[in-house]
Amino acid sequence: MDRYTEVRSYVLVATRGSFAAAALVEGVTPVIMGRRLSALEDRLGVKLIHRSTRGLTLTDSGESYLENAKAVLQSFEDLDASISENENSVRGHLVISAPAGFGRHHVAPHAPEFQARFPDLQLSFNLTDSVVDLVQEGYDMSIRIGEVLDPNYVAIKLYANKRVVCGAPSYFERHGRPLQLEDLAGHNCLSFNLQGGQHRGWTFQRDGKPVAIKVGGNLYCNDGELLFDWAKRGLGLSWRSWWEIQSAVQNGTLITVLDDFALPSYDIQAVYPQQHYLPAKVRFFIAFLKEVYNRPGYWLQG
């Protein structure tokens, strides 16, 4: 077994927290991942990870080795990236994180078309609304919606987006339309629960400054698609991304309100860690998604 495979496997096990999770990334069994770790520990003559029924715990040596191992693997990635400048050389494994709903409809479905262009490249998607640590959890990149504040990451805008309040015509016929942000207090607002975020309220811009408005209603959940469906059924108002509701607004299923207060620059972005060389697989996937999202009428198909 080569040393690179041993080191990479160790980093995956250490960052993912289990042999099973690391094995999914590598496309092997947990038993094989365990053998790789044992081979590495035998070669080094030190214990890197304590195994118990409660899980895995890094030893002091394991903690120290992990940081150096990450640096070594990054050097290999940079070396490969420095010569991977054409489509014919793009190969390997691209690991991507994306929001659950957006990724289900607008990221993962495009994998076959991308792989047709780059048949030697494997794609792996983790669709979750949790914000993942790309470096610690071993992702090459993520798709995020909204502002990215971490200075250790690079964010590339894929498509302009904003967040707006919307509701069905039937809802407005019964309850009228809010004209000011404070009017939301008198409306049934369909919101994420604590598990889904938005606990600080809905965010708008007034007089050039962001303002958070607390809202309330009789339906909450942690699934954006369900909130979207409830809004279309006339059950209340929802605070949705423009990418999601464009077609519904065009066909009259939904109407937007309070547009003058809409939060701008809530863009769809590709995010990756700061690095000396950007791997070609990441660069080409970003360019591909830009192409897809800017195709005429793309967002009106849903």
N, C-alpha and C positions, 0 to 999 in steps of 0.2 A: 504494500500500500504506500502511495507517495505521501510525502510530508504535507503538501498543499491540501490534499483531501482530509488528512487528519486535523489540520489546523482549522480549515473551513468548517468541518463537522463540529469541532469543539465550540467555535464561536456561535454556530447556530444553536447548539444545545444550551449553551450558557445564556444566550439572549432570549431564546424562545421559552426557556424554563422547563422543557421536557424533551425526552427522546422522541415522543410521538409527534410533537409540533415541528421539531427539526427535521424529522424524517419526511414529513409532508412536503417541505421545501425541496429536499434533495430527491424525492421520488423513490425512496428506498424504505425498508422496514425499520422500526425502532431497534430491532435486534442488531441490524447492521450499524446503526449509529452508535449503539453501545459498544460494539466491537472496535469501531474506529477510535472512540474515546479511550478505551482500555489500551489499545496499541500505542496511542500518544502518551498516556501516563507511564506505560512500561518503558517506552523509549526515553522519556525525560527522567524517570526514576522518582517522580513526585505525584502526590494525589492532587488533582485539580478540582474534582467535584465529589462531595459527599452524597451518596445515594441513600435514601431512606423511604419508608412508606409514606412520609409526609411530603416528599418531593426531593428536589435537588438543591444543594447549597454549595456555593463556590468556597473553596479554601482560600486562605490568604495568598498562597501561591497561584491559585486559579484566578483570583482577582487581578493580580499583577500580570499574569500571562495573557489574560483576556485583552487588556489594553494594547499590549505589544502585538498580539495576534491580529487585532483589528487593523493596526497600522500596516502590518505586513500584507494583509489581504488587500487593503486599499492601494498599496504600492503596485501589486499585481494588476488591479483593476486599471490604475492609471497607465501602467505600461501597455496593457492591451488597448486601452482607449487611444493612446498616442499613435497607433498605427491603424486603427479601425476607422478609416475615413471614407470608405466606399461601401455601397450596399452589399456587395458580394462577400464582404468580410464580417458582416453582422451575424453573430451567433451567440450561443450561450443561453442564459436564463434571465428574463426580465421579471422582477417581482414588483407588483404595483398595488397600492392601497387606494381605495376610492370610497366616497360616501355610498351607503347601501342603495338608496333609491336611484341616485344619479348613475352610479356605477352599473346597476342592473340594466338601465335603459340606454346609457350613452357612453359607456366605456367598454365593458366586457363584450357586448354584442358585436363590436367592431374587430374583435380579435381575429376571426377567420380571414377578413380582408387584409389585415396587417400581416398575418403569417403567410398569406399567399405571396406577398412581396418579399418576405424574409423567412423562407421555409426552415432555415437552420436555427431559428430563435424560438425558445420556449417561453410561454407567458404564464404567469401565475397571478391571480387576483385575490385580494382580500377586501371584501365589501363590508364596510363597517362605518357607522357614524361616529365612532370614537376617533380622536386624533392620535395617531400612532407616532412613536418615535422612530423615524426612518433608520437612523444609525443603529440604535440599540436593538431594534427588531428585525434588521436585515432587509429593509426594502430599498429598491433602487430609486423609487419615486412614488409620489402620491398625487392624486387629483383632489384639490380642495376648493371650496366655494367660500369666498369672502377674503378678508385681509389676512395676510401671513406676516406675523410680527417677529418671528424668530430670526435673528441675524445670521444664524448658522445655516439657513436655508436660502436657496434661490427660488424665486417664484416667477413663472412665465405665464402671462395672460393668454388663455386659449380663446376666450370669448367674453365679450362684455355682458354684464349681468347686473340686475338690481333686484331689490326686494320690495314688493308692493302688497297692499291690503286688497283683498278681493272677496267677492260674494256672488251668489246666484241672483238673477233678477227676482225670483220669487221671494228671497229673503228681504231684499230692499223694498218690495211692494208691501210687505208686512211691517217692516221696522224703520223704513227710511234710510237715508244715507248719512254717514258721519261727514261733517264738513271741517271739523277741527280735531286735532289729536285727542283732546279731552273728551270728545264725543264717544270715543271707544269705550269709555266706562259704562255707557248705557247700552252696549251691544253684546251679543253672545259671541265671544271670541274663542275660536277653536285653536288650542295651543298645545305645544309639547308639555309633557309632564316633567318632573324633576329629572327623570332618567333620560329624557330626550333633550334636555337643555332649555334655553330661553327662560330660565328662572328669573333673569333680570328684566324680563319684559320684551316688548317689541321695540326695535331701535329705528329711529327716524332721523331726519336732518331738518332743523328749523333754524333760520337765520344763520346758516352756515355752520352750525354746531350740532353734534350728535345728541339726541335725547332719547332716553328709554322710557317707555310708557307701560305701566303695569296694566295688564288686561285680565279679564276673568270670563268664565263661561261654564257650561254644564258638561262639556266633553273635552277630555284630555287624553293624549296617548304619546308614545315615543316613536310613532311611525308616520313619517311625512306623507306617504302616499294615502294613508287612511284619512289624515286631516284634509288633504286635497279632495278626496272623494266626498267627505262630509260637506265641504264647502260647495261643491257642485250640486249636491242634493238640497241645498238651501237651508242647512242646519245652523249656519253661523258664518262669521267672517274668518278668513285665514290670512296669514302673513306668509306669502309664498315667493319663491324665486321666479323671475321673469322667464327663464328657460323652461320652467315646468308648465306655466299657464298660458303661453303665447297662443297655442292653437285653441284653447278653451275661450280665450278672450276674443279671438278672431271670429269664432262661430257663434258667439253670444251666450255660451254656457256660463261664463263668468264676466263680471264687470269689476274694474279696478276703481278704488276710491282713494282719497288722500294722496293723489299722485304727486302733488307739489312737495310733499314731505318724504317722498321715497328715498331710501338709503342708496346713494350712488356707489359705484365702484365695489359692488359685491360680486366681483368677477369670478369666473371659472378659471382656475389656475393649475398649472403643473408645477409641482414642488420637488426639489431634490437637494441633497446636502451640498454645501460648498465643497468643491474639490478642484484640484489643479486641471485635470482632464475630465471632460464630460463624456462618459461612455457613448459610443455611437448608437447603441441600442436605445438609450434614453433619448438622445437627440432626435433619432428618427421617429420614435413613437410620439414625441411632442409635436413634431412637424406634421405627422399623420393626423393627430387629433385636431390640430388647427385647421387642416384641410377639410376634414369631415364637418366640423362645426360651422365652417363658413361656406358650405355648399348652399346655393340658393334654395330656400324653402325647407331646410333641414329641420328647424325647430317647430315648424308648423305641421309636421307629420304625425306628432303624438296626439 
